[in-house]
Amino acid sequence: MFDIVVKGGTLPDGRVADIGIRDGRIVAVERLDDSVEAGEVIDASGDLVSPPFVDPHFHMDATLSYGLPRINASGTLLEGIALWGELKQV
């Protein structure tokens, strides 16, 4: 039994597979039998299924220097690199 089954999605490597999810975790990536039980079935036929395109990581060193010499107003990597250059001079 799965909480959610995503049926027939195309993976980034080109394979077509079903994705079984239980308790908020992906527990199966394979062709699942149509008789498999699921709380919700999502038809992803013809659609790309992939990991999120957002990387929610952070850098511990940045948490120790937040706001020094100023806050990264744009939140971009380029401004972050410039900030580190300014901080290094200090």
N, C-alpha and C positions, 0 to 999 in steps of 0.2 A: 504494500500500500504506500502510495506517495501522496504528499500534500498537493503537489503540482507536477504535471508532466507537460513539457514543451515538445510537441510532436513535429517531426520532419524538418527541423531547422537545418540550414547549411552552416557548418562550422567554418572558421577562418581558413582551415586547410583544404576545404572543398568537400569534405565528407558530409553526408546527410545523416543525422542522428536524432534520437529523442533524448531529452534530458529529464531525469527524474530527480525531484527535489523533496526532501523530507526534513522537517525541523529546521528550515532555513538553510540547509546545506545541499549542495549538488552531490548526489550519491550514485548516480548512474548516467553515463553518456554512451548510449548504444541504441540499437534498434530494439524497442520494447514491444512486446506482444500487445495487440489491440485490446486484449481482455484484461490488461493490467488495471488495477483500481487506483483512482486518483480523486482527490477532492476537487481539483480543477484541471481541465485539459486546455492547453493553448495551442492552436494550430499555427505553426510557424512555417508551413510549407512555402517554399520560395523566398523565405526571409533569412537574412544573415543573423545568426546568434553568436555573440562573442562576449568576452569579459567587458566590463565597463571601460569607457575611454577616459575615465577620470582616475587619477592616481592619488589617493587620499593619504599620502605619506607626508611626513614633515622631518625637518632636520633639527636634532636636539641643540646643535650649536647655535642655530638661529633663535631658538627660544631663550637662550641666555643673553642675546644681544638685541632683543626686540626693541625697536625704537631708537637704536643707536646706529648711526648718527641721526637717522630719521626713519619714519615708518615707510615701508614699501607701498606707496599710494596706488600703483597699478596692479600690484600682486603678480607681476610678470617676472620670469626668470632673468630677463635682461636688466630690469631695474634692480633685482636682487643682487646680481653680479656687480653692478655699479655701486650699490650700497656697501658691499664687502670691500670694494676698492677704496671707498671713502673711509670706512672703519679701519682698514689696515693703516692708513696714513696717521690716524689718531693713535 
